[in-house]
Amino acid sequence: MPKAWREGYAKGLGVRGRAQIDIFWQDGKATRAVLFIHSFAAHSVRIRPLEGQQVVQITENGKSTPFEVNDDGTITLKVAKGWKVYNLIVR
């Protein structure tokens, strides 16, 4: 995040694969993201956290959702068919 943007959020950012993301940050670091995905079939999504940060938890409808942490620092999330909303907690 730019140093001038110590706190804030960005909503409705388009990402590859028919998805959108909202990102929230404080003290210049991401704290949370909300991923909105509409999928016609089950597939995997690869997510790259901001440099120096990591996703520590993902939930869907208040329940913890499993994900894999890859060697390159990205994560892989298995997404089911349909309209899904995932909350990502970032540290």
C-alpha positions in Angstrom: 0.0 0.0 0.0 1.3 3.5 -0.6 2.6 5.2 2.5 0.1 8.0 2.2 -2.7 5.4 2.5 -2.2 4.3 6.2 -5.8 3.1 6.5 -8.6 2.4 4.1 -10.2 0.0 1.8 -10.9 -0.6 -1.9 -14.1 -2.4 -3.0 -15.1 -4.1 -6.1 -11.7 -4.7 -7.6 -12.0 -7.1 -10.6 -9.7 -10.1 -10.6 -9.2 -13.0 -13.1 -11.8 -15.7 -13.2 -15.1 -13.9 -12.9 -14.3 -12.6 -9.4 -14.1 -9.4 -7.4 -12.2 -8.6 -4.2 -12.6 -6.0 -1.5 -9.4 -5.2 0.4 -9.1 -3.5 3.9 -5.9 -2.2 5.4 -4.6 -0.5 8.5 -1.1 0.9 9.3 -0.2 0.3 5.7 -0.9 -3.4 5.7 -3.8 -5.5 4.6 -5.9 -6.9 7.4 -8.8 -8.5 5.6 -10.1 -9.2 2.1 -13.5 -10.4 0.8 -13.4 -12.5 -2.3 -16.6 -12.8 -4.4 -16.6 -15.6 -6.9 -19.2 -16.9 -9.4 -18.1 -20.2 -10.8 -19.8 -22.5 -13.3 -17.8 -25.5 -12.1 -15.6 -26.5 -9.2 -12.0 -25.4 -9.6 -9.0 -24.0 -7.6 -8.1 -20.4 -7.2 -4.5 -19.2 -6.5 -4.2 -16.1 -4.4 -1.0 -14.1 -3.8 -1.0 -12.0 -0.6 0.7 -8.7 -0.5 4.5 -8.9 -0.1 5.5 -9.7 3.5 2.0 -10.9 4.4 0.2 -14.2 4.6 -3.4 -15.4 4.7 -4.0 -17.0 8.1 -7.6 -17.9 7.8 -10.4 -18.2 5.3 -14.1 -18.5 6.1 -17.3 -19.0 4.2 -20.6 -18.3 6.0 -18.7 -18.0 9.3 -17.1 -21.5 8.9 -13.4 -22.1 8.5 -12.5 -23.1 4.9 -9.4 -25.2 4.2 -6.7 -23.9 1.9 -3.1 -24.9 0.9 0.0 -22.7 1.4 2.3 -23.1 -1.6 6.1 -22.9 -1.6 6.1 -19.5 -3.3 3.9 -17.9 -0.6 0.7 -18.1 -2.6 -2.3 -20.0 -1.4 -4.7 -22.4 -3.3 -8.4 -22.4 -2.4 -10.7 -25.0 -3.8 -13.9 -23.3 -4.9 -17.3 -25.1 -5.5 -19.7 -24.3 -8.3 -22.0 -21.3 -7.7 -21.9 -17.9 -6.1 -19.4 -17.9 -3.1 -18.2 -15.2 -0.7 -14.9 -15.9 1.2 -13.5 -13.8 4.0 -9.7 -13.8 4.2 -7.8 -12.8 7.3 -4.3 -11.5 6.5 -1.3 -10.8 8.8 
